[in-house]
Amino acid sequence: MVSKWWTYDPSIIAYSPDELGVYELGDEAKTTVYYGSGKIRTRLLEHLNQNEFPMARYYRFELFGTEEECKVRVQQLLDDYKKRYDILPMYNELNRYV
């Protein structure tokens, strides 16, 4: 990921760009719990409002110009994570079965 870790809080997310990108959510230890994509600010606030990822405490992101670039990058991150840990990040794994 390109950006530094930011606190996963609405007052901080409000300053994030609302441009297409890929984001990573981390727990208290900044261990990845989810990779996602879309308009950064919009998606992060949606996740918070729906309390989708209760273990998330931090986020970071990369900006991209197209949805296709985002999809490719998320898949790359998921593949790398799976290769390293033999499982997907917690919430990506859970969402596979929903």
C-alpha positions as CSV (number, residue, x, y, z in Angstrom):
1,M,0.0,0.0,0.0
2,V,1.1,3.5,-0.7
3,S,-0.2,5.6,2.1
4,K,0.6,5.4,5.8
5,W,-1.8,3.8,8.3
6,W,-4.6,6.1,9.4
7,T,-7.0,5.7,12.3
8,Y,-10.2,4.0,11.1
9,D,-12.5,6.8,12.5
10,P,-15.1,9.0,10.7
11,S,-13.3,12.2,11.7
12,I,-10.1,11.0,10.0
13,I,-11.8,9.2,7.0
14,A,-13.5,12.5,6.2
15,Y,-10.2,13.8,5.0
16,S,-9.5,10.8,2.8
17,P,-9.9,11.3,-1.0
18,D,-13.2,10.2,-2.5
19,E,-11.4,8.8,-5.6
20,L,-11.2,5.2,-6.9
21,G,-8.7,3.1,-5.1
22,V,-7.8,0.1,-3.1
23,Y,-7.8,0.1,0.7
24,E,-6.5,-2.2,3.4
25,L,-8.1,-2.4,6.9
26,G,-5.9,-3.5,9.8
27,D,-6.6,-4.5,13.3
28,E,-5.0,-3.1,16.5
29,A,-1.7,-4.6,15.5
30,K,-2.1,-3.4,11.9
31,T,-2.5,-6.9,10.7
32,T,-4.6,-7.0,7.5
33,V,-8.2,-7.9,8.1
34,Y,-9.7,-6.8,4.7
35,Y,-8.8,-5.6,1.3
36,G,-11.5,-3.6,-0.7
37,S,-11.9,-1.1,-3.5
38,G,-14.1,1.7,-4.6
39,K,-14.3,5.4,-3.9
40,I,-12.1,5.5,-0.7
41,R,-14.0,7.8,1.6
42,T,-17.4,6.6,0.5
43,R,-16.6,2.9,1.0
44,L,-14.8,3.4,4.3
45,L,-17.7,5.4,5.7
46,E,-20.2,2.8,4.5
47,H,-18.2,0.0,6.2
48,L,-18.2,2.0,9.4
49,N,-21.8,2.9,9.3
50,Q,-22.8,-0.7,8.8
51,N,-20.3,-1.9,11.4
52,E,-19.1,-4.5,8.9
53,F,-15.5,-5.0,10.2
54,P,-15.6,-4.5,14.0
55,M,-11.9,-5.5,14.4
56,A,-10.7,-2.8,12.0
57,R,-8.8,0.0,13.7
58,Y,-6.6,1.4,10.9
59,Y,-6.7,1.8,7.1
60,R,-4.4,2.7,4.3
61,F,-5.0,3.1,0.5
62,E,-3.7,3.4,-3.0
63,L,-5.4,5.5,-5.7
64,F,-6.1,4.2,-9.2
65,G,-7.8,5.6,-12.3
66,T,-10.2,2.8,-13.2
67,E,-12.3,0.2,-11.5
68,E,-10.4,-2.5,-13.6
69,E,-7.1,-1.3,-12.1
70,C,-8.6,-1.6,-8.6
71,K,-9.9,-5.1,-9.3
72,V,-6.5,-6.2,-10.5
73,R,-4.7,-4.7,-7.5
74,V,-7.1,-6.2,-5.0
75,Q,-6.7,-9.6,-6.6
76,Q,-2.9,-9.2,-6.5
77,L,-3.0,-8.3,-2.8
78,L,-5.3,-11.2,-2.0
79,D,-3.1,-13.7,-3.9
80,D,0.0,-12.4,-2.2
81,Y,-1.6,-12.6,1.2
82,K,-2.9,-16.2,0.6
83,K,0.5,-17.3,-0.7
84,R,2.1,-15.9,2.5
85,Y,-0.4,-17.1,5.1
86,D,-2.4,-19.9,3.3
87,I,-5.7,-18.1,4.0
88,L,-7.3,-14.8,3.0
89,P,-7.6,-11.8,5.4
90,M,-10.3,-12.5,8.0
91,Y,-13.1,-10.5,6.5
92,N,-12.3,-11.4,2.9
93,E,-12.5,-15.0,3.9
94,L,-15.8,-14.5,5.6
95,N,-17.3,-12.6,2.7
96,R,-16.5,-15.4,0.3
97,Y,-19.3,-17.4,1.8
98,V,-22.0,-14.7,2.1
